[in-house]
Amino acid sequence: MAQIGPVTIDPPLVLAPMAGITDSPFRRMIRSLGGCGLVTMEFISSEAVTRGVGKELGKLPFDASERPIAIQVYGSRPAALVDAALKVQDMGADICDVNMGCPARKILKGSAGAALMDDLDLARRIVRALRAVLSIPLTVKFRSGLRDSELRYLELGRICEGEGADAVTLHPRTAVQQYTGRADWDQIARLKEELSIPVIGNGDVVTPEDAVRMFSQTGCDMVMIGRACLKNPWIFAQAAGLLSTASYSEPTLHQRAAFVRRHFEILAGELEGKDLLHKLKVFTGKYTHGLPGGRDLRRRLTQIHDPRQLLDAVEAFFDEIAS
Ligand SMILES: Cc1cc2nc3c(=O)[nH]c(=O)nc-3n(C[C@H](O)[C@H](O)[C@H](O)COP(=O)(O)O)c2cc1C
């Protein structure tokens, strides 16, 4: 169990924010399997929220069953971030998180995401402005730095703590690295030694055993998991099992098939047309990774342009492997 301000995170395992992935249906599915103490929404543009852009505002609603939930905002203008953060607070989010780690060129161009690691004065002003208006906990997620020659995570961590952030998350790769190389867990350990607020460790947790190893190697307070839960949504429940009883079980193929069917039913109930087709293809790609015949199915799906046909093909695939 861990705390972020008054919010209890139990178990201390966190779903990472992933744009295009951690929408409400996916968060509800992860919650339904247990083991995840905090879910995070995909990041929200503070500028778009300020301008009232419908598509961005449409991402904000969440179900009570998802709580506790952190909503992550990004941007570079303190006034816009304050606007968006207040909106997030009004929506009833448990935690407001600020993105200072995104390496995407489009985000860096707007001086947001990891670009803030190159402008620590602005980063400080942002944390200060948000702390001044928010009554819910405030957290900041960042990388090691923008580039190898200038690692700024310790300095940024100290700034966040000094300005009253309630916790920080470190994904120990530079923005230039994107997702190449290995996450340097030693940096998580160094940050933990440096700060007294909780540190959430993130990066390259692929198995439940990795999650336990990240706790013991770094002393971090919580472990955040991203990509691995797309291939194995049970990873939170399994890591929680390892932490509490030193054991866990693998889902059966029936359970896997039922999970995918349920997720796709929810998506089909909430989306339509191209949006639905796109989401179904994204998740089918992840869920069938490594399964026998998965590659063949994914190849066939590129020819399908109707959501109903796609749902049928995926259902038939899982029925076959589960039989
Ligand atoms: C598809 C995708 C989208 C992501 N979107 C976000 C995001 O919106 N905000 C953020 O802070 N990090 C984002 N990330 C980074 C993850 O939160 C996490 O830091 C990273 O994937 C490393 O953790 P992992 O090795 O467990 O995946 C994204 C990662 C992926 C793969």
The ligand as an SDF file (V2000), in Angstrom:
LIG
                    3D

 31 33  0  0  0  0  0  0  0  0999 V2000
    1.2820    4.0370  -26.9110 C   0  0  0  0  0  0  0  0  0  0  0  0
    1.8890    4.7990  -25.7590 C   0  0  0  0  0  0  0  0  0  0  0  0
    1.3280    5.9950  -25.3750 C   0  0  0  0  0  0  0  0  0  0  0  0
    1.8770    6.7160  -24.3000 C   0  0  0  0  0  0  0  0  0  0  0  0
    1.2660    7.8810  -23.9080 N   0  0  0  0  0  0  0  0  0  0  0  0
    1.7330    8.5290  -22.8000 C   0  0  0  0  0  0  0  0  0  0  0  0
    1.0530    9.6600  -22.2810 C   0  0  0  0  0  0  0  0  0  0  0  0
    0.0040   10.0920  -22.7890 O   0  0  0  0  0  0  0  0  0  0  0  0
    1.5990   10.2730  -21.1900 N   0  0  0  0  0  0  0  0  0  0  0  0
    2.7470    9.8220  -20.5830 C   0  0  0  0  0  0  0  0  0  0  0  0
    3.1970   10.3900  -19.5920 O   0  0  0  0  0  0  0  0  0  0  0  0
    3.3970    8.7410  -21.0540 N   0  0  0  0  0  0  0  0  0  0  0  0
    2.9110    8.0870  -22.1170 C   0  0  0  0  0  0  0  0  0  0  0  0
    3.5350    6.9490  -22.5450 N   0  0  0  0  0  0  0  0  0  0  0  0
    4.6880    6.4370  -21.7850 C   0  0  0  0  0  0  0  0  0  0  0  0
    4.2340    5.4220  -20.7180 C   0  0  0  0  0  0  0  0  0  0  0  0
    3.3860    6.0290  -19.7700 O   0  0  0  0  0  0  0  0  0  0  0  0
    5.4560    4.8140  -19.9820 C   0  0  0  0  0  0  0  0  0  0  0  0
    6.1610    5.8650  -19.3610 O   0  0  0  0  0  0  0  0  0  0  0  0
    6.3960    4.0760  -20.9340 C   0  0  0  0  0  0  0  0  0  0  0  0
    5.6840    3.2700  -21.8390 O   0  0  0  0  0  0  0  0  0  0  0  0
    7.3960    3.2200  -20.1580 C   0  0  0  0  0  0  0  0  0  0  0  0
    6.7310    2.2640  -19.3740 O   0  0  0  0  0  0  0  0  0  0  0  0
    6.5900    0.7090  -19.8560 P   0  0  0  0  0  0  0  0  0  0  0  0
    7.9810    0.2160  -20.1570 O   0  0  0  0  0  0  0  0  0  0  0  0
    5.9520    0.0210  -18.6900 O   0  0  0  0  0  0  0  0  0  0  0  0
    5.7360    0.7140  -21.0830 O   0  0  0  0  0  0  0  0  0  0  0  0
    3.0220    6.2300  -23.6190 C   0  0  0  0  0  0  0  0  0  0  0  0
    3.5870    5.0120  -24.0320 C   0  0  0  0  0  0  0  0  0  0  0  0
    3.0340    4.2930  -25.0690 C   0  0  0  0  0  0  0  0  0  0  0  0
    3.6570    2.9840  -25.4590 C   0  0  0  0  0  0  0  0  0  0  0  0
  1  2  1  0
  2  3  1  0
  2 30  2  0
  3  4  2  0
  4  5  1  0
  4 28  1  0
  5  6  2  0
  6  7  1  0
  6 13  1  0
  7  8  2  0
  7  9  1  0
  9 10  1  0
 10 11  2  0
 10 12  1  0
 12 13  2  0
 13 14  1  0
 14 15  1  0
 14 28  1  0
 15 16  1  0
 16 17  1  0
 16 18  1  0
 18 19  1  0
 18 20  1  0
 20 21  1  0
 20 22  1  0
 22 23  1  0
 23 24  1  0
 24 25  2  0
 24 26  1  0
 24 27  1  0
 28 29  2  0
 29 30  1  0
 30 31  1  0
M  END
$$$$
